[in-house]
Amino acid sequence: MSVFPMMAQSAPPATPIDGGLSILLAAGGIYGVKKLRDHRRK
């Protein structure tokens, strides 16, 4: 019987949502709303 030392893998750290990502998400939402409104006008 052999015993091998093993180390447990820890979970990766959570990705922080900083200001830049928040701005990108908001811009994407605004762009999507604009595209929907333009599509309905046709």
C-alpha positions as CSV (number, residue, x, y, z in Angstrom):
1,M,0.0,0.0,0.0
2,S,1.4,3.4,-1.1
3,V,0.6,6.8,0.3
4,F,1.0,9.8,-1.9
5,P,0.8,13.3,-0.4
6,M,-1.9,15.3,-2.2
7,M,-2.8,19.0,-1.9
8,A,-6.5,20.0,-2.3
9,Q,-7.2,22.4,-5.1
10,S,-8.8,25.7,-3.9
11,A,-11.6,27.4,-5.8
12,P,-10.5,30.2,-8.1
13,P,-11.1,33.7,-6.6
14,A,-14.3,35.4,-7.7
15,T,-13.9,37.9,-10.5
16,P,-14.5,41.4,-9.2
17,I,-16.9,43.6,-11.2
18,D,-15.0,46.9,-11.4
19,G,-16.1,50.2,-12.9
20,G,-14.9,49.4,-16.4
21,L,-16.9,46.2,-16.7
22,S,-20.0,48.0,-15.3
23,I,-19.6,50.7,-18.0
24,L,-19.3,48.0,-20.7
25,L,-22.4,46.2,-19.5
26,A,-24.4,49.5,-19.3
27,A,-23.3,50.5,-22.8
28,G,-24.3,47.1,-24.2
29,G,-27.7,47.4,-22.6
30,I,-28.2,50.9,-24.1
31,Y,-27.0,49.7,-27.5
32,G,-29.5,46.7,-27.4
33,V,-32.4,49.0,-26.5
34,K,-31.5,51.3,-29.3
35,K,-31.4,48.4,-31.8
36,L,-34.8,47.2,-30.6
37,R,-36.3,50.7,-31.0
38,D,-34.8,51.1,-34.5
39,H,-36.1,47.7,-35.5
40,R,-39.6,48.5,-34.4
41,R,-39.7,51.8,-36.4
42,K,-39.2,49.9,-39.7
